[in-house]
Amino acid sequence: MKKLILFFLIIFSILGLTACSIHKDAEQKEITFWTLQMGDFSDYMYKVIRTYEKEHPNTHIKWVDVPFSEGEKRTLAAVMTDSPPDLINLNPDFSALLAQKGTLEEIPETAVSEFNPEIIKALKYNDKLYSIPWYATSAITIYNKDLFSKSGILRLPKTYKELGAISEKVKTNTGAYAYLPTITENDTMVKILNKYGISEPEDFLRAKLVFEMFKTLYQKDLIPPESITFTHREALEQYMAGKIVFFQGGANFLTMIKENAPSVYAQTDVTEQIKGPVGQNDFSVMNFVIPSRAKHKKEALDFCLYLTNEQNQLELAKMTNVIATNSNALSDSFYNDYSSLEAKARSISAKQINKITPQLRQRRSQKEINTLVNTAVQSALLNKDSVENVLVKLAKSLAGFED
């Protein structure tokens, strides 16, 4: 009799544990999901969220849109707590910083097999992946067809060397500058140097050719004096005023030109961005990360891959000027359309995504490095010191920065 009672107690215990397990699996999970400044696309975001929740009835997505200016500060504070968001939208620079701090979950490469391999390669930190790309941009060259025709130049420049070589003829024949490079704005000069294969501190002594090229153009008044003070927005104003022939920027700037300078827009065309001898293109990307302390990492990754799938990326791209990062989306006919200026710009930008490496390796003190490089090039252009001395000092300063 005792054995029979014991048998039933064991059976009931097993059934109880099974019921608890089933209940736990069926329990609704709330995924906290942060984006950066996506409020203007709330209809799209809520549509994706509702569709996902319908397909996953045990999952609730709590969407929080964070102002861009507060993203890094709020994220840094959140990932150090025991209850961070499960999925966070960031830029790669800050994502790399968090990866360095050991606060991010590693992403298995098998999960991102549908994404553009060049972007995946560029996002890796220490050969490991800690982020999933969402959308990208890649600058194109916007130019004034009328001024270019008057310049007497027969072929569009493709490299900085070619652009520098035609600058004098352009100015002589048109009265306009060929371009305004904004070389001390953020990481502009660092990216130009990267196009010459220069990215590590020990490489900067090889930047003499690039520094001297810009110094010659500056001192001969073949690039505007404002090249060392203006931002790309101010350079755009110069383009809309007909004072420069070439402007490098995203396809979204075409809308601004159309609205603010329709006569210039009527003479505007687009081509590939200016390159260096290495041949790669600049790009920017926004990605997602999963904090290592997140409670629902598996579910966060699943939702992230749903949000960034071919269909959802294409839908977002058609609403904006961003470029998809999903390989299937990038091969869609949407990115092979040259029927309008905007479509042409979008298609050129998308094709550039296929050649973005070798990409600059971001460092923990990248902002300080950018500042040192910008100060150095400004010193060289203003003739405060020789290019050789400027680069020696720069290399010594950069050598003190750790990864």
C-alpha positions as CSV (number, residue, x, y, z in Angstrom):
1,M,0.0,0.0,0.0
2,K,2.8,2.4,0.9
3,K,4.5,1.6,-2.4
4,L,1.3,2.4,-4.3
5,I,0.9,5.8,-2.5
6,L,4.6,6.6,-3.2
7,F,4.0,5.7,-6.9
8,F,1.0,8.1,-7.2
9,L,2.9,10.9,-5.4
10,I,5.7,10.6,-8.0
11,I,3.3,10.6,-10.9
12,F,1.5,13.7,-9.5
13,S,4.8,15.4,-9.0
14,I,5.9,14.8,-12.6
15,L,2.5,16.0,-13.9
16,G,2.8,19.1,-11.7
17,L,6.3,19.9,-13.0
18,T,5.1,19.3,-16.6
19,A,2.2,21.6,-16.1
20,C,4.5,24.3,-14.7
21,S,6.8,23.9,-17.6
22,I,4.0,24.2,-20.1
23,H,2.6,27.2,-18.3
24,K,6.1,28.8,-18.3
25,D,6.5,28.3,-22.0
26,A,3.0,29.7,-22.7
27,E,3.6,32.7,-20.5
28,Q,3.6,36.0,-22.4
29,K,7.0,37.6,-22.7
30,E,7.5,41.4,-23.1
31,I,10.4,42.4,-25.3
32,T,11.5,46.0,-24.7
33,F,12.7,47.5,-27.9
34,W,14.5,50.9,-28.4
35,T,14.9,52.8,-31.6
36,L,16.5,56.2,-32.3
37,Q,14.3,59.0,-33.6
38,M,11.9,56.8,-35.6
39,G,8.8,58.6,-34.4
40,D,8.0,59.9,-37.9
41,F,7.6,56.3,-39.0
42,S,5.4,55.2,-36.2
43,D,2.7,53.8,-38.5
44,Y,5.2,51.5,-40.1
45,M,6.8,50.5,-36.8
46,Y,3.4,49.7,-35.2
47,K,2.4,47.7,-38.3
48,V,5.5,45.5,-38.1
49,I,5.0,45.1,-34.3
50,R,1.3,44.2,-34.6
51,T,2.0,41.7,-37.4
52,Y,4.8,40.0,-35.4
53,E,2.7,39.8,-32.2
54,K,-0.1,38.2,-34.2
55,E,2.3,35.6,-35.4
56,H,3.8,35.2,-31.9
57,P,0.8,35.5,-29.5
58,N,3.0,34.9,-26.5
59,T,5.2,37.8,-27.2
60,H,4.5,41.5,-26.6
61,I,6.8,44.2,-28.1
62,K,7.2,47.3,-26.0
63,W,8.5,49.9,-28.4
64,V,10.3,53.0,-26.9
65,D,11.6,55.7,-29.4
66,V,14.6,57.6,-27.9
67,P,15.7,61.0,-29.1
68,F,18.9,60.7,-31.1
69,S,20.8,63.1,-28.8
70,E,20.0,60.9,-25.8
71,G,20.6,57.5,-27.3
72,E,24.2,56.9,-26.2
73,K,23.7,58.3,-22.7
74,R,20.5,56.3,-22.0
75,T,21.9,53.1,-23.5
76,L,25.1,53.3,-21.5
77,A,23.1,53.7,-18.3
78,A,20.7,50.9,-19.2
79,V,23.1,48.2,-20.2
80,M,24.8,48.4,-16.8
81,T,21.5,47.6,-15.0
82,D,20.0,44.1,-14.4
83,S,17.0,45.0,-16.6
84,P,18.3,46.6,-19.8
85,P,16.1,46.8,-23.0
86,D,16.2,43.5,-24.9
87,L,17.0,45.1,-28.3
88,I,18.6,48.5,-28.9
89,N,19.1,50.6,-32.1
90,L,22.5,52.2,-32.2
91,N,25.3,53.3,-34.6
92,P,28.3,51.0,-35.1
93,D,30.8,53.3,-33.3
94,F,28.9,53.1,-30.0
95,S,28.0,49.5,-30.5
96,A,31.8,48.7,-30.8
97,L,32.4,50.6,-27.6
98,L,29.8,48.5,-25.8
99,A,31.3,45.4,-27.2
100,Q,34.7,46.5,-25.9
101,K,33.1,46.8,-22.4
102,G,31.8,43.3,-22.7
103,T,28.1,44.4,-22.4
104,L,26.8,42.9,-25.6
105,E,25.6,39.5,-26.6
106,E,27.5,37.9,-29.5
107,I,25.4,37.3,-32.6
108,P,25.8,33.9,-34.3
109,E,26.8,34.5,-38.0
110,T,24.4,31.8,-39.0
111,A,21.6,34.2,-38.0
112,V,22.7,36.9,-40.5
113,S,23.4,34.8,-43.6
114,E,20.8,36.9,-45.5
115,F,22.6,40.2,-44.9
116,N,25.1,41.9,-47.2
117,P,28.5,40.2,-46.3
118,E,30.5,43.4,-46.8
119,I,28.4,45.1,-44.1
120,I,28.6,42.1,-41.8
121,K,32.4,42.1,-42.2
122,A,32.6,45.8,-41.4
123,L,30.5,45.4,-38.3
124,K,32.7,42.8,-36.6
125,Y,34.7,43.7,-33.6
126,N,37.8,41.4,-32.9
127,D,36.4,39.1,-35.6
128,K,33.2,38.6,-33.6
129,L,29.7,40.0,-34.5
130,Y,27.8,41.9,-31.8
131,S,25.2,43.7,-34.0
132,I,22.6,43.2,-36.7
133,P,22.4,45.8,-39.5
134,W,19.1,47.6,-40.1
135,Y,19.6,50.2,-42.8
136,A,22.5,52.0,-44.5
137,T,23.4,55.1,-46.5
138,S,26.2,55.6,-48.9
139,A,27.1,59.1,-50.2
140,I,26.9,59.8,-53.9
141,T,28.4,62.7,-55.9
142,I,25.8,65.3,-56.9
143,Y,26.9,67.7,-59.6
144,N,25.8,70.7,-61.7
145,K,25.6,69.6,-65.3
146,D,25.6,73.1,-66.7
147,L,28.8,74.2,-64.8
148,F,30.5,70.9,-65.6
149,S,29.8,71.4,-69.3
150,K,31.2,75.0,-69.1
151,S,34.3,73.7,-67.4
152,G,35.5,72.0,-70.6
153,I,36.2,68.7,-68.8
154,L,35.1,65.7,-70.8
155,R,35.1,63.0,-68.2
156,L,33.6,63.0,-64.7
157,P,36.3,62.6,-62.0
158,K,36.2,59.4,-60.1
159,T,39.1,59.9,-57.6
160,Y,40.3,62.6,-55.3
161,K,43.4,62.8,-57.5
162,E,41.4,63.3,-60.6
163,L,39.1,65.9,-58.9
164,G,42.2,67.8,-57.7
165,A,43.7,67.7,-61.2
166,I,40.7,69.4,-62.8
167,S,40.1,72.0,-60.1
168,E,42.1,74.8,-61.7
169,K,40.4,74.4,-65.1
170,V,37.0,74.2,-63.5
171,K,37.5,77.5,-61.6
172,T,39.1,79.2,-64.7
173,N,36.3,78.3,-67.0
174,T,33.3,78.6,-64.6
175,G,34.3,80.9,-61.8
176,A,33.1,78.2,-59.4
177,Y,35.1,75.9,-57.2
178,A,35.2,72.2,-58.2
179,Y,34.2,71.2,-54.7
180,L,34.2,72.1,-51.0
181,P,35.6,69.1,-49.1
182,T,34.7,70.0,-45.4
183,I,37.9,68.2,-44.4
184,T,37.7,69.1,-40.7
185,E,34.1,68.1,-40.1
186,N,33.8,65.1,-37.8
187,D,35.5,62.0,-39.5
188,T,35.6,63.4,-43.1
189,M,39.4,63.5,-43.3
190,V,39.8,60.1,-41.5
191,K,37.5,58.5,-44.1
192,I,39.4,60.1,-46.9
193,L,42.7,58.8,-45.5
194,N,41.0,55.4,-45.2
195,K,40.4,55.5,-48.9
196,Y,44.2,55.7,-49.3
197,G,44.7,52.6,-47.1
198,I,45.6,54.7,-44.0
199,S,43.8,53.8,-40.8
200,E,46.3,52.7,-38.1
201,P,48.4,55.2,-36.1
202,E,51.6,53.9,-37.7
203,D,50.1,54.5,-41.1
204,F,49.7,58.2,-40.7
205,L,53.3,59.0,-41.7
206,R,52.2,57.8,-45.1
207,A,49.5,60.5,-45.3
208,K,51.9,63.0,-46.8
209,L,50.6,62.7,-50.3
210,V,47.0,63.4,-49.2
211,F,47.9,66.3,-46.9
212,E,50.0,67.9,-49.5
213,M,47.3,67.5,-52.2
214,F,44.8,69.4,-50.0
215,K,47.4,72.0,-49.0
216,T,48.3,72.8,-52.6
217,L,44.6,73.1,-53.5
218,Y,44.0,75.3,-50.5
219,Q,46.9,77.6,-51.0
220,K,46.2,78.0,-54.7
221,D,42.6,78.9,-53.9
222,L,41.3,75.9,-55.8
223,I,39.1,74.8,-52.8
224,P,37.3,77.5,-50.8
225,P,38.8,78.9,-47.6
226,E,35.7,77.5,-45.8
227,S,36.9,74.0,-46.5
228,I,38.5,73.9,-43.0
229,T,35.4,75.4,-41.2
230,F,32.2,74.5,-43.1
231,T,30.0,71.5,-42.5
232,H,28.3,69.5,-45.3
233,R,25.1,71.5,-44.8
234,E,27.0,74.7,-45.5
235,A,28.7,73.0,-48.5
236,L,25.2,72.1,-49.7
237,E,24.2,75.8,-49.6
238,Q,27.3,76.6,-51.7
239,Y,26.2,74.0,-54.2
240,M,22.6,75.4,-54.3
241,A,24.1,78.9,-54.9
242,G,26.1,77.6,-57.9
243,K,29.4,78.2,-56.2
244,I,30.7,74.6,-56.4
245,V,30.3,72.0,-59.1
246,F,30.5,68.8,-57.1
247,F,28.9,68.0,-53.8
248,Q,29.1,64.6,-51.9
249,G,26.2,63.6,-49.8
250,G,23.2,61.3,-49.4
251,A,20.4,61.0,-51.8
252,N,18.2,62.8,-49.3
253,F,19.9,66.1,-50.2
254,L,18.3,66.0,-53.6
255,T,15.0,66.8,-52.0
256,M,16.5,69.8,-50.3
257,I,18.0,71.0,-53.6
258,K,14.6,70.5,-55.4
259,E,12.7,72.5,-52.7
260,N,15.2,75.3,-52.1
261,A,17.0,75.7,-55.5
262,P,14.7,74.4,-58.3
263,S,16.8,76.0,-61.0
264,V,19.9,74.3,-59.8
265,Y,18.0,71.0,-59.3
266,A,17.0,71.2,-63.0
267,Q,20.7,71.1,-63.9
268,T,21.6,68.4,-61.3
269,D,22.8,64.9,-62.0
270,V,24.4,62.2,-59.8
271,T,27.2,59.8,-60.1
272,E,29.3,57.5,-57.8
273,Q,31.1,59.0,-54.8
274,I,34.7,60.1,-55.1
275,K,37.1,57.3,-54.2
276,G,40.8,56.8,-53.4
277,P,43.3,54.3,-54.8
278,V,41.9,51.5,-52.6
279,G,38.5,51.8,-54.4
280,Q,36.1,51.3,-51.5
281,N,33.1,53.5,-50.7
282,D,32.1,55.3,-47.6
283,F,28.9,54.2,-45.9
284,S,27.0,54.6,-42.7
285,V,24.8,52.0,-41.1
286,M,22.4,51.8,-38.1
287,N,22.2,48.5,-36.3
288,F,20.7,46.6,-33.4
289,V,22.4,45.2,-30.4
290,I,21.3,42.8,-27.6
291,P,22.6,43.6,-24.2
292,S,24.3,40.6,-22.5
293,R,22.0,41.2,-19.4
294,A,18.8,41.2,-21.4
295,K,16.1,38.8,-20.1
296,H,14.8,37.7,-23.5
297,K,17.8,37.5,-25.8
298,K,16.5,34.7,-27.9
299,E,13.1,36.4,-28.5
300,A,14.9,39.7,-29.1
301,L,17.0,38.2,-31.9
302,D,14.0,36.6,-33.5
303,F,12.1,39.9,-33.5
304,C,15.1,41.7,-34.8
305,L,15.5,39.3,-37.7
306,Y,11.8,39.7,-38.5
307,L,12.1,43.5,-38.5
308,T,15.1,43.4,-40.8
309,N,13.9,40.8,-43.2
310,E,13.6,41.4,-46.9
311,Q,10.0,42.5,-46.9
312,N,10.2,44.9,-44.0
313,Q,13.5,46.5,-45.1
314,L,12.2,47.1,-48.6
315,E,9.0,48.7,-47.2
316,L,11.1,51.0,-45.0
317,A,13.4,51.9,-47.9
318,K,10.5,52.9,-50.1
319,M,9.3,55.3,-47.4
320,T,12.7,56.9,-47.0
321,N,16.1,57.3,-48.7
322,V,17.8,54.6,-46.7
323,I,19.5,51.5,-48.3
324,A,18.5,48.0,-47.2
325,T,21.2,45.8,-45.7
326,N,19.4,42.5,-46.6
327,S,21.0,40.9,-49.7
328,N,17.7,39.8,-51.1
329,A,16.3,43.3,-50.7
330,L,19.4,44.9,-52.3
331,S,18.9,42.7,-55.4
332,D,15.3,43.9,-55.7
333,S,14.3,45.8,-58.9
334,F,13.7,48.8,-56.6
335,Y,17.4,49.3,-56.5
336,N,17.8,49.0,-60.3
337,D,15.7,51.9,-61.3
338,Y,17.1,54.9,-63.1
339,S,13.8,56.4,-64.2
340,S,14.2,59.6,-62.1
341,L,17.1,61.4,-60.5
342,E,16.1,60.2,-57.0
343,A,15.8,56.6,-58.2
344,K,19.1,56.8,-59.9
345,A,20.8,58.2,-56.8
346,R,19.2,55.4,-54.7
347,S,20.4,52.7,-57.1
348,I,23.9,54.0,-57.3
349,S,24.1,54.2,-53.5
350,A,22.8,50.7,-53.1
351,K,25.4,49.3,-55.5
352,Q,28.2,51.0,-53.6
353,I,27.3,48.9,-50.5
354,N,28.8,46.0,-52.4
355,K,32.3,47.6,-52.1
356,I,32.8,49.1,-48.7
357,T,35.8,47.2,-47.3
358,P,38.5,47.5,-46.2
359,Q,36.6,49.6,-43.7
360,L,38.1,51.9,-41.1
361,R,38.4,50.1,-37.8
362,Q,36.8,52.2,-35.1
363,R,38.6,52.7,-31.8
364,R,37.5,53.5,-28.3
365,S,38.8,57.1,-28.6
366,Q,37.7,57.6,-32.2
367,K,36.3,61.1,-31.6
368,E,39.5,62.2,-30.1
369,I,41.4,60.7,-33.0
370,N,39.2,62.6,-35.4
371,T,39.9,65.8,-33.6
372,L,43.7,65.2,-33.7
373,V,43.6,64.5,-37.4
374,N,41.4,67.5,-38.2
375,T,43.7,69.8,-36.2
376,A,46.7,68.4,-38.0
377,V,45.3,69.0,-41.5
378,Q,44.1,72.5,-40.5
379,S,47.6,73.3,-39.3
380,A,49.1,72.0,-42.6
381,L,46.7,73.9,-44.8
382,L,47.2,77.2,-42.9
383,N,51.0,76.6,-43.2
384,K,51.5,76.7,-39.4
385,D,54.0,73.8,-39.8
386,S,55.4,71.6,-42.6
387,V,53.4,68.6,-43.6
388,E,56.3,66.3,-42.4
389,N,56.3,67.8,-38.9
390,V,52.5,67.8,-38.7
391,L,52.4,64.1,-39.5
392,V,55.3,63.2,-37.1
393,K,53.4,64.9,-34.3
394,L,50.1,63.3,-35.3
395,A,51.6,59.8,-35.4
396,K,53.1,60.3,-31.9
397,S,49.8,61.6,-30.5
398,L,47.8,58.7,-32.1
399,A,50.3,56.1,-30.8
400,G,49.1,56.8,-27.3
401,F,45.5,55.6,-28.0
402,E,44.5,52.1,-27.1
403,D,41.9,50.1,-28.9
